[in-house]
């Protein structure tokens, strides 16, 4: 064993220049990737904006806050201006909307995006619209563990990652490397950019091939499970967020798993079946999945019409944030100025009476205090 040490020292002594050049090359590559990553793909810039979008949503506390969570189907399918205009026309209230829609993702990715950028930061929206199709909500590993490492996850996500996404030693080591290396986590994007340049139509062809392989693989899987979806629903409900699951339209019809419908029913979650909206036809999906502008117009208006209807079915008491916060703030002011208690406006007294009656009603229903 000790006889190996001189040999190791000899190899290092003769090859140190090569090792040094490789290390310098990797460092330069990493620095270069961090400089150009926002230009490498629109999606990278979007991933890096999760925190700012979360802050932007919560800064609009005076408006109903609507978060659209999904993938590129949501990016193409939701036109925020149209949704906001239609919602305001139906309700007289202008909503604040944010889209979180990283490419080629599913619940395996959305779970961490919401948990780390909304749940842990206590940036809960009023309404969360989760757009999906087919097997997006099933229990299956993420397709991009490297992106989770670089853009989505934090150290305390490790147990969850090992349970659902990182099953082998190799996957876990790769994840750890990607957590510190933008070059490693974006290597597939760089490869695709190069092949796009060299091979005409490479991206469209590869996407179609991946979609076909995914559907074939799903046909061979056992009955789907939805354990992670249940964890996601528990997390959403703990924040008293109104969750709406939107089954999005695509060119090819698809069915919803009976197991999924059972989980939805058990949790009393609102499901909007948008698979066959009037006016949206297969020709409005050039690649079979993503909507044209005309289809997006119909879909956005439909969602706004549905969400504007009251009451939206919920499995918990409605949130009354603006009223509760206003009264709590006014109470503090009055407490600091006892002489002004009797000068409170009639509007404030009516609001306080209304809040008191709401709290009494929900307490009588076993809900406890308002959030």
C-alpha positions as CSV (number, residue, x, y, z in Angstrom):
1,X,0.0,0.0,0.0
2,X,2.7,2.5,1.0
3,X,4.6,1.6,-2.1
4,X,1.9,3.3,-4.1
5,X,2.6,6.7,-2.7
6,X,5.8,7.3,-4.6
7,X,4.0,6.3,-7.8
8,X,1.2,8.7,-7.0
9,X,3.7,11.5,-6.4
10,X,5.5,10.7,-9.6
11,X,2.2,10.9,-11.6
12,X,1.2,14.2,-10.0
13,X,4.6,15.6,-10.5
14,X,4.6,14.8,-14.3
15,X,0.9,15.5,-15.0
16,X,0.3,18.5,-12.8
17,X,0.4,20.9,-15.8
18,X,-2.4,18.9,-17.4
19,X,-4.4,18.8,-14.1
20,X,-3.9,22.6,-13.7
21,X,-5.0,23.3,-17.3
22,X,-8.2,21.2,-16.8
23,X,-9.0,23.0,-13.6
24,X,-8.4,26.4,-15.2
25,X,-10.6,25.4,-18.1
26,X,-13.4,24.3,-15.8
27,X,-13.2,27.5,-13.9
28,X,-13.3,29.6,-17.0
29,X,-16.1,27.6,-18.4
30,X,-18.1,28.1,-15.2
31,X,-17.4,31.8,-15.2
32,X,-18.4,32.1,-18.9
33,X,-21.6,30.1,-18.3
34,X,-22.7,32.3,-15.4
35,X,-22.1,35.4,-17.6
36,X,-24.2,34.1,-20.6
37,X,-26.8,31.9,-18.9
38,X,-29.6,34.4,-19.1
39,X,-28.9,34.7,-22.9
40,X,-28.6,30.9,-23.3
41,X,-32.3,30.4,-22.9
42,X,-35.3,32.6,-22.0
43,X,-36.2,29.9,-19.5
44,X,-33.0,30.4,-17.5
45,X,-33.8,34.1,-17.0
46,X,-37.3,33.0,-15.9
47,X,-35.9,30.5,-13.4
48,X,-33.6,33.2,-11.9
49,X,-36.6,35.5,-11.5
50,X,-38.6,33.3,-9.2
51,X,-37.8,35.3,-6.1
52,X,-38.5,38.7,-7.7
53,X,-41.8,37.5,-9.0
54,X,-42.8,36.2,-5.6
55,X,-41.9,39.6,-4.1
56,X,-43.8,41.3,-6.9
57,X,-47.0,39.4,-6.2
58,X,-47.0,40.0,-2.5
59,X,-46.4,43.7,-3.0
60,X,-49.8,44.0,-4.7
61,X,-51.7,43.3,-1.5
62,X,-54.5,45.7,-2.4
63,X,-55.5,43.5,-5.3
64,X,-56.6,39.9,-5.5
65,X,-53.4,37.9,-6.1
66,X,-53.5,35.2,-8.7
67,X,-50.5,32.9,-9.3
68,X,-50.5,30.8,-12.5
69,X,-48.1,27.8,-12.0
70,X,-47.3,25.4,-14.8
71,X,-44.8,24.9,-17.7
72,X,-44.5,26.3,-21.2
73,X,-48.2,25.3,-21.8
74,X,-49.1,28.0,-19.2
75,X,-46.6,30.4,-20.7
76,X,-48.3,30.2,-24.1
77,X,-51.8,29.6,-22.7
78,X,-52.2,32.5,-20.3
79,X,-52.3,36.1,-21.5
80,X,-52.2,38.1,-18.3
81,X,-53.6,41.3,-19.8
82,X,-56.6,39.5,-21.2
83,X,-57.2,37.6,-18.0
84,X,-57.0,40.7,-15.8
85,X,-59.3,42.7,-18.2
86,X,-61.9,39.9,-18.3
87,X,-61.8,39.4,-14.5
88,X,-62.1,43.1,-13.8
89,X,-65.1,43.3,-16.2
90,X,-66.8,40.5,-14.3
91,X,-66.0,41.6,-10.8
92,X,-65.1,45.3,-10.9
93,X,-61.8,44.4,-9.2
94,X,-58.5,44.4,-11.0
95,X,-56.3,41.3,-10.0
96,X,-52.6,41.1,-9.7
97,X,-51.2,38.1,-11.7
98,X,-47.9,36.3,-11.9
99,X,-46.9,33.4,-14.0
100,X,-44.3,30.7,-12.9
101,X,-43.9,28.5,-16.0
102,X,-40.5,26.9,-16.4
103,X,-40.1,24.8,-19.6
104,X,-40.6,21.0,-19.7
105,X,-41.6,20.7,-16.0
106,X,-44.3,18.9,-14.0
107,X,-45.4,18.6,-10.4
108,X,-41.9,17.3,-9.5
109,X,-40.6,20.8,-10.2
110,X,-43.6,22.9,-9.3
111,X,-43.6,21.4,-5.8
112,X,-40.1,22.9,-5.0
113,X,-40.8,26.1,-6.8
114,X,-43.8,26.9,-4.7
115,X,-42.4,25.6,-1.5
116,X,-39.2,27.6,-1.6
117,X,-40.4,30.8,-3.2
118,X,-43.9,31.1,-1.8
119,X,-44.6,28.8,1.1
120,X,-41.4,29.2,3.0
121,X,-41.4,33.0,2.4
122,X,-45.0,33.2,3.5
123,X,-45.8,34.8,0.1
124,X,-49.2,33.1,-0.3
125,X,-51.3,34.2,-3.3
126,X,-55.1,34.4,-2.9
127,X,-55.6,32.0,-5.8
128,X,-53.3,29.4,-7.3
129,X,-54.2,28.1,-10.7
130,X,-52.2,25.0,-11.6
131,X,-52.3,24.2,-15.3
132,X,-51.6,20.5,-16.3
133,X,-52.3,17.8,-18.8
134,X,-52.0,14.0,-18.8
135,X,-49.4,12.8,-16.3
136,X,-48.1,16.1,-15.1
137,X,-49.4,15.5,-11.5
138,X,-48.3,11.8,-11.1
139,X,-45.6,10.6,-8.8
140,X,-42.5,10.5,-10.9
141,X,-39.0,11.9,-10.7
142,X,-38.1,15.3,-12.2
143,X,-36.6,15.3,-15.7
144,X,-34.1,17.9,-14.7
145,X,-32.5,17.3,-11.3
146,X,-29.6,19.6,-12.3
147,X,-32.0,22.5,-12.6
148,X,-33.6,21.7,-9.3
149,X,-30.1,21.9,-7.7
150,X,-29.2,25.2,-9.3
151,X,-32.5,27.1,-9.3
152,X,-35.3,25.5,-7.2
153,X,-34.1,23.7,-4.1
154,X,-32.5,24.4,-0.8
155,X,-30.5,22.1,1.6
156,X,-33.6,21.2,3.6
157,X,-35.2,19.7,0.5
158,X,-32.7,16.8,0.5
159,X,-35.0,14.2,2.2
160,X,-37.8,15.0,-0.3
161,X,-35.4,14.8,-3.2
162,X,-34.0,11.4,-2.1
163,X,-37.5,10.0,-1.7
164,X,-38.9,11.0,-5.1
165,X,-36.2,12.3,-7.4
166,X,-32.7,11.1,-6.6
167,X,-32.9,7.3,-6.2
168,X,-29.3,6.4,-7.0
169,X,-25.8,7.4,-5.7
170,X,-24.9,8.7,-9.2
171,X,-28.0,10.9,-9.3
172,X,-27.3,12.3,-5.9
173,X,-23.6,13.1,-6.7
174,X,-24.6,14.8,-9.9
175,X,-27.2,16.9,-8.1
176,X,-24.5,18.1,-5.6
177,X,-22.2,19.1,-8.4
178,X,-25.0,20.9,-10.2
179,X,-25.9,22.8,-7.0
180,X,-22.5,24.7,-7.3
181,X,-22.0,24.6,-11.1
182,X,-24.2,26.5,-13.5
183,X,-22.2,24.9,-16.4
184,X,-23.1,21.4,-15.2
185,X,-26.8,22.2,-14.5
186,X,-27.2,23.8,-18.0
187,X,-25.2,21.4,-20.0
188,X,-28.4,20.1,-21.8
189,X,-29.3,23.6,-22.9
190,X,-25.8,24.2,-24.3
191,X,-25.9,20.9,-26.1
192,X,-29.3,21.8,-27.6
193,X,-28.2,25.2,-28.7
194,X,-25.2,23.7,-30.5
195,X,-27.3,21.0,-32.2
196,X,-29.9,23.6,-33.1
197,X,-27.2,25.4,-35.0
198,X,-25.8,22.4,-36.7
199,X,-29.0,20.4,-37.4
200,X,-32.1,22.2,-38.9
201,X,-35.3,21.4,-37.1
202,X,-33.4,19.6,-34.3
203,X,-35.4,21.2,-31.4
204,X,-38.9,20.5,-32.8
205,X,-38.0,17.0,-33.8
206,X,-36.5,16.2,-30.4
207,X,-39.5,17.6,-28.5
208,X,-41.9,15.5,-30.5
209,X,-39.7,12.4,-30.0
210,X,-39.5,13.0,-26.3
211,X,-43.3,13.5,-26.1
212,X,-43.9,10.2,-27.9
213,X,-41.4,8.3,-25.7
214,X,-43.0,9.8,-22.6
215,X,-46.5,8.6,-23.6
216,X,-45.2,5.1,-24.5
217,X,-43.4,4.9,-21.1
218,X,-46.5,6.0,-19.2
219,X,-48.5,3.3,-20.9
220,X,-46.2,0.6,-19.4
221,X,-46.3,2.0,-15.9
222,X,-48.4,0.5,-13.1
223,X,-51.4,2.4,-11.8
224,X,-50.3,6.0,-11.1
225,X,-50.0,7.3,-7.5
226,X,-50.4,10.8,-6.3
227,X,-48.5,11.0,-2.9
228,X,-46.6,14.1,-3.8
229,X,-49.7,15.8,-5.1
230,X,-51.3,15.1,-1.7
231,X,-48.3,16.7,0.1
232,X,-48.6,19.7,-2.3
233,X,-52.3,20.0,-1.5
234,X,-51.6,19.9,2.3
235,X,-49.1,22.6,1.9
236,X,-51.5,24.8,-0.1
237,X,-54.4,24.3,2.3
238,X,-52.2,25.1,5.3
239,X,-51.8,28.6,3.8
240,X,-55.6,29.0,3.1
241,X,-54.9,29.5,-0.6
242,X,-57.7,28.8,-3.1
243,X,-56.4,26.2,-5.4
244,X,-57.8,25.6,-8.9
245,X,-56.6,22.7,-11.0
246,X,-57.0,23.5,-14.7
247,X,-56.9,20.5,-17.1
248,X,-55.5,22.3,-20.2
249,X,-56.4,21.7,-23.8
250,X,-54.0,20.2,-26.3
251,X,-54.4,18.9,-29.8
252,X,-54.7,15.2,-28.8
253,X,-57.5,14.3,-26.4
254,X,-56.5,12.7,-23.1
255,X,-58.2,11.2,-20.1
256,X,-57.8,12.1,-16.4
257,X,-56.7,9.2,-14.2
258,X,-59.4,7.9,-11.8
259,X,-56.8,8.0,-9.1
260,X,-56.3,11.7,-9.7
261,X,-60.0,12.4,-9.7
262,X,-60.3,10.5,-6.3
263,X,-57.5,12.7,-4.7
264,X,-59.2,15.8,-6.1
265,X,-62.6,14.8,-4.7
266,X,-61.2,13.8,-1.3
267,X,-59.5,17.2,-0.9
268,X,-62.4,19.1,-2.3
269,X,-60.3,20.9,-4.8
270,X,-61.8,22.8,-7.7
271,X,-61.1,21.2,-11.1
272,X,-61.7,23.2,-14.3
273,X,-62.0,20.8,-17.2
274,X,-60.7,23.0,-20.1
275,X,-59.8,20.1,-22.4
276,X,-62.6,20.8,-24.9
277,X,-63.3,24.5,-24.8
278,X,-65.6,25.9,-27.5
279,X,-63.6,27.7,-30.1
280,X,-60.3,25.9,-29.5
281,X,-59.5,23.4,-32.2
282,X,-56.5,21.1,-32.8
283,X,-55.2,23.5,-35.5
284,X,-54.5,26.0,-32.8
285,X,-51.7,23.8,-31.4
286,X,-48.9,24.1,-34.0
287,X,-46.7,21.6,-32.2
288,X,-49.6,19.7,-30.6
289,X,-49.1,21.2,-27.2
290,X,-48.7,24.9,-27.1
291,X,-51.6,27.3,-27.9
292,X,-51.6,30.0,-30.5
293,X,-52.5,33.6,-29.6
294,X,-56.1,33.0,-30.6
295,X,-56.4,29.9,-28.4
296,X,-54.7,31.7,-25.5
297,X,-57.3,34.5,-25.8
298,X,-60.2,32.0,-25.4
299,X,-58.5,30.1,-22.6
300,X,-57.5,33.2,-20.6
301,X,-61.1,34.6,-20.8
302,X,-62.6,31.3,-19.8
303,X,-60.4,31.1,-16.7
304,X,-61.2,34.7,-15.7
305,X,-65.0,34.0,-16.1
306,X,-64.8,30.9,-14.0
307,X,-62.6,32.4,-11.2
308,X,-64.8,35.5,-11.0
309,X,-67.8,33.4,-10.1
310,X,-68.6,33.5,-6.3
311,X,-68.4,31.5,-4.2
312,X,-65.4,29.5,-5.5
313,X,-65.6,26.0,-3.8
314,X,-63.1,25.8,-1.0
315,X,-62.2,23.2,1.6
316,X,-61.5,25.8,4.3
317,X,-62.9,29.2,5.4
318,X,-62.5,32.1,2.9
319,X,-59.6,34.5,3.6
320,X,-60.6,38.0,4.6
321,X,-57.0,39.5,4.6
322,X,-57.7,43.1,3.7
323,X,-60.5,43.5,6.2
324,X,-58.7,41.7,9.0
325,X,-55.4,43.6,8.4
326,X,-57.2,46.9,8.2
327,X,-59.0,46.4,11.5
328,X,-55.9,45.0,13.3
329,X,-53.9,48.1,12.2
330,X,-56.6,50.5,13.3
331,X,-56.8,48.7,16.7
332,X,-53.1,49.2,17.3
333,X,-53.5,52.9,16.4
334,X,-56.5,53.3,18.7
335,X,-54.7,51.4,21.5
336,X,-51.8,53.8,21.3
337,X,-54.2,56.8,21.5
338,X,-57.0,56.0,24.1
339,X,-58.5,59.4,23.8
340,X,-59.4,58.7,20.1
341,X,-61.3,55.4,20.6
342,X,-64.7,57.2,20.6
343,X,-63.7,59.1,17.5
344,X,-63.5,56.0,15.3
345,X,-65.4,56.4,12.0
346,X,-68.8,54.7,11.5
347,X,-67.2,52.8,8.6
348,X,-64.5,51.4,10.8
349,X,-67.1,50.4,13.5
350,X,-69.2,48.6,10.9
351,X,-66.2,46.8,9.5
352,X,-65.2,45.7,13.1
353,X,-68.7,44.4,13.6
354,X,-68.6,42.6,10.3
355,X,-65.3,40.9,11.2
356,X,-66.5,39.9,14.6
357,X,-69.6,38.2,13.1
358,X,-67.4,36.4,10.5
359,X,-65.0,35.1,13.2
360,X,-68.0,34.0,15.3
361,X,-69.5,32.1,12.4
362,X,-66.3,30.3,11.5
363,X,-65.6,29.5,15.1
364,X,-69.0,28.0,15.4
365,X,-68.2,25.8,12.3
366,X,-65.1,24.5,14.0
367,X,-62.6,26.5,11.9
368,X,-61.1,28.4,14.7
369,X,-59.6,31.8,14.1
370,X,-59.4,33.5,10.8
371,X,-55.9,33.2,9.1
